[in-house]
């Protein structure tokens, strides 16, 4: 009987073991912006939803791009300089929130909101998985470095990365909530982080 109780206790403690957690650190800090240095198009948070609203320049607090280790999507996040490829969080320090998508199982377009950041090294990271390539930031969702799985499946087969739709100089096409669509479609751009104090 005592051996059975010991076995049950062991199984119970194993089931309760916490998931591995990720440690995240900032590699870029500033204002989240449309993908252009020529025309400064800051993004805003309206009711905690990512919004393009030029009149609300100060509505989006400064943001960090944080790489996380380990990361569920399998990116190495090796420092290869400014043109490297990294995966991690878009974190707003003053709000202690991250930008993410509410439902990674839905179909595009995706709406980005600010909510609590997960730090468990599991699929909870999917909604908050952003990828920085050559200093340009896209939402990756379920997309892993290996290419499997890929966010969007057949609807976004080439990249599995998502950005906003803009005109020929990358200014967002929609005033208001900024939806994300497949980055391999025409006229889709990622985001950049403008350093604090940048002026056009």
C-alpha positions, -999 to 999 in steps of 0.1 A, spaced: 0 0 0 28 24 9 45 17 -24 13 26 -42 9 58 -23 45 67 -31 39 60 -68 8 82 -68 27 110 -51 55 108 -77 30 109 -106 13 139 -90 45 158 -85 55 151 -121 22 163 -135 25 195 -115 60 202 -127 61 237 -142 68 243 -179 101 257 -189 101 295 -189 118 319 -213 141 347 -205 137 377 -227 160 407 -233 157 438 -255 176 443 -287 157 473 -300 138 501 -283 118 530 -297 85 538 -314 67 512 -335 64 526 -370 53 519 -405 82 505 -426 97 538 -437 122 563 -424 113 587 -452 78 595 -437 74 590 -400 41 570 -395 39 561 -358 13 536 -347 -10 540 -317 -29 519 -292 -66 527 -291 -85 506 -266 -53 485 -265 -57 477 -302 -29 485 -327 -41 515 -348 -27 537 -375 -38 572 -364 -13 599 -373 -31 625 -351 -23 603 -321 14 605 -323 21 600 -286 -6 574 -280 18 544 -285 44 542 -257 79 532 -266 83 495 -273 110 469 -271 118 440 -295 128 413 -271 144 380 -281 136 351 -258 156 320 -249 145 293 -252 118 302 -278 90 279 -288 94 286 -325 130 273 -327 149 305 -338 185 306 -328 185 343 -321 222 344 -326 236 379 -327 246 384 -363 243 422 -362 216 446 -374 207 424 -404 201 392 -385 169 373 -381 154 371 -346 122 360 -330 106 373 -298 81 397 -282 70 432 -289 70 444 -253 56 478 -240 76 484 -207 53 512 -193 22 490 -196 40 456 -189 21 442 -219 30 425 -252 15 429 -287 -1 398 -300 -31 382 -319 -60 369 -299 -67 338 -320 -39 322 -340 -64 296 -353 -86 322 -370 -81 333 -406 -65 365 -417 -67 395 -414 -55 394 -378 -61 422 -352 -32 431 -329 -39 439 -293 -18 446 -262 -22 419 -235 -2 401 -208 30 385 -220 35 347 -217 69 334 -207 63 296 -208 82 279 -235 52 264 -253 24 272 -277 13 301 -255 40 320 -274 24 315 -308 2 346 -305 31 368 -295 57 355 -320 72 384 -339 102 379 -363 127 407 -371 144 403 -404 169 429 -415 154 453 -389 119 448 -403 93 432 -380 66 408 -390 41 387 -370 49 350 -372 22 334 -351 27 296 -353 55 298 -379 86 280 -367 121 286 -380 120 251 -396 90 262 -417 67 236 -401 42 245 -388 35 277 -407 10 304 -398 -18 306 -424 -11 273 -440 -21 273 -477 -32 310 -474 4 322 -467 26 294 -480 58 313 -488 67 332 -457 42 325 -429 49 361 -418 23 388 -417 24 426 -420 2 455 -429 -10 467 -463 4 500 -475 8 522 -505 39 525 -527 58 544 -500 47 520 -472 22 543 -456 -6 521 -442 -37 519 -465 -62 520 -436 -67 548 -411 -78 530 -379 -73 494 -367 -42 480 -385 -50 444 -397 -22 420 -405 -23 400 -438 2 376 -455 36 392 -461 40 375 -495 10 394 -509 15 426 -529 20 458 -510 24 442 -476 51 456 -453 65 449 -419 71 474 -391 103 491 -378 112 506 -345 122 542 -347 149 552 -321 138 576 -294 144 612 -306 143 603 -343 130 632 -365 122 630 -402 
